[in-house]
Amino acid sequence: MSSEPRHPTYWHSRAYGLFAANPFGVRDFTADKSQDGSLTVEPGQRLSFHHRVVIHPGDVRTANIAALYGKYAAER
């Protein structure tokens, strides 16, 4: 399991070609207006996000996503 904030993250796409990981859009993705999606990084501190995108032919059953995620998680 990742220690990154908001893991697993939210993803979204747009008709003009945007496909993005967006850990800051909590308010819109959950429809909870009490969440603003902000994170505070203290001066001198560091925040990193790591994501992997898998593009494959076929459907989710043929992609073996669980095994790919397990390999990715082990590398982190």
Residue pairs with C-beta under 8 A, 6 or more apart in sequence:
1 7
1 73
2 8
2 50
2 73
2 76
4 23
4 48
4 49
4 50
5 23
5 39
5 47
6 23
6 26
9 21
9 22
9 23
9 49
9 51
10 21
10 22
10 23
10 25
10 26
10 29
11 19
11 20
11 21
11 22
12 18
12 19
12 20
12 22
12 25
12 29
13 19
13 20
19 53
21 49
21 51
22 29
23 37
23 39
23 49
24 37
24 38
24 39
25 37
26 32
26 35
26 36
26 37
27 33
27 35
27 36
27 37
39 47
41 47
50 76
52 68
52 72
54 63
54 65
54 68
56 62
56 63
